[in-house]
Amino acid sequence: MSKPPKLSLAAIVASANPQGRSASAARPQGAEIVSLALAPPAPKQAATLKQRARQMSVYLEPPVYDQLRDLAYAERTKMHALMLEGLELLFKQRGARSIAQLTETQGR
């Protein structure tokens, strides 16, 4: 059994408006064409962290990775949060600005 032929957009439009009928004859009496105004654009939402941030790869030895994963599991948190905590401690130890201070000044 063969497949039915695929219809093209041109064929669908041609069948909906046969050659002998004009556009005004196809329209029911009393019908009018109404143009709709476009809705105003939606307000911009704040970008997600993935859209704002820059990605960085970190290569960890398998035992280091496993220990980080185990800590995250035990504390029911994500490895990302633990890495940010580690960066916060490093910044504090070196006398640099904290993550909160850096992101606060970036928003202005």
C-alpha positions as CSV (number, residue, x, y, z in Angstrom):
1,M,0.0,0.0,0.0
2,S,1.5,3.3,-1.0
3,K,1.7,6.4,1.1
4,P,-0.7,9.2,0.5
5,P,0.9,12.2,-1.3
6,K,2.2,14.9,0.9
7,L,0.4,18.2,0.6
8,S,2.3,21.4,0.0
9,L,1.2,24.7,1.5
10,A,0.5,26.0,-2.1
11,A,-1.9,23.0,-2.6
12,I,-3.8,23.7,0.6
13,V,-4.2,27.4,-0.1
14,A,-5.3,26.6,-3.7
15,S,-8.0,24.2,-2.5
16,A,-9.2,26.7,0.1
17,N,-9.7,29.5,-2.4
18,P,-10.6,28.1,-5.9
19,Q,-9.7,30.1,-9.0
20,G,-13.2,31.2,-9.8
21,R,-13.9,32.9,-6.4
22,S,-12.5,36.3,-5.4
23,A,-11.4,37.1,-1.9
24,S,-14.4,39.3,-1.3
25,A,-16.8,36.5,-2.5
26,A,-15.3,34.0,-0.1
27,R,-15.9,36.3,2.9
28,P,-19.4,36.0,4.5
29,Q,-21.6,39.1,4.2
30,G,-21.2,41.5,7.0
31,A,-17.7,40.2,7.8
32,E,-14.8,42.7,7.9
33,I,-11.1,42.5,8.3
34,V,-9.9,43.7,11.6
35,S,-6.2,44.5,12.3
36,L,-5.0,43.7,15.8
37,A,-2.4,45.8,17.6
38,L,0.6,43.9,18.8
39,A,0.8,43.4,22.6
40,P,3.5,45.5,24.3
41,P,6.7,43.5,24.8
42,A,7.0,41.6,28.0
43,P,9.2,43.2,30.7
44,K,12.7,41.8,30.7
45,Q,13.3,39.2,33.4
46,A,16.5,39.1,35.2
47,A,19.0,36.8,33.5
48,T,19.6,33.4,35.1
49,L,23.0,32.6,36.7
50,K,23.8,30.5,33.6
51,Q,23.2,33.5,31.4
52,R,25.1,35.9,33.6
53,A,28.0,33.8,34.7
54,R,31.2,32.6,33.0
55,Q,31.9,28.9,32.9
56,M,35.2,27.5,34.2
57,S,36.4,24.0,34.1
58,V,38.1,22.5,37.1
59,Y,40.2,19.4,36.8
60,L,40.2,17.4,40.1
61,E,42.0,14.2,40.9
62,P,39.5,11.3,41.3
63,P,40.0,11.1,45.1
64,V,39.5,14.9,45.5
65,Y,36.4,14.8,43.3
66,D,35.0,11.8,45.2
67,Q,35.5,13.5,48.6
68,L,33.8,16.7,47.4
69,R,30.9,14.6,46.0
70,D,30.6,12.7,49.3
71,L,30.6,16.0,51.3
72,A,27.9,17.4,49.1
73,Y,25.8,14.3,49.5
74,A,26.3,14.2,53.3
75,E,25.3,17.9,53.6
76,R,22.5,17.5,51.1
77,T,23.9,20.4,49.0
78,K,25.5,20.7,45.6
79,M,29.1,20.5,44.8
80,H,28.8,24.0,43.2
81,A,27.8,25.5,46.6
82,L,30.7,23.9,48.3
83,M,33.1,25.2,45.7
84,L,31.7,28.7,46.1
85,E,32.1,28.3,49.9
86,G,35.8,27.4,49.3
87,L,36.3,30.5,47.1
88,E,34.7,32.6,49.8
89,L,37.2,31.3,52.3
90,L,40.1,31.9,49.9
91,F,39.0,35.5,49.3
92,K,38.6,36.1,53.0
93,Q,42.1,34.6,53.7
94,R,43.7,36.7,51.0
95,G,41.9,39.9,52.1
96,A,40.0,40.2,48.8
97,R,36.4,41.3,48.4
98,S,33.7,38.7,49.1
99,I,31.5,37.2,46.4
100,A,28.5,39.2,47.8
101,Q,30.6,42.4,47.5
102,L,31.7,41.6,44.0
103,T,28.2,40.8,42.7
104,E,26.7,43.9,44.5
105,T,29.0,46.3,42.6
106,Q,28.4,44.4,39.4
107,G,24.6,45.1,39.5
108,R,25.1,48.9,39.5
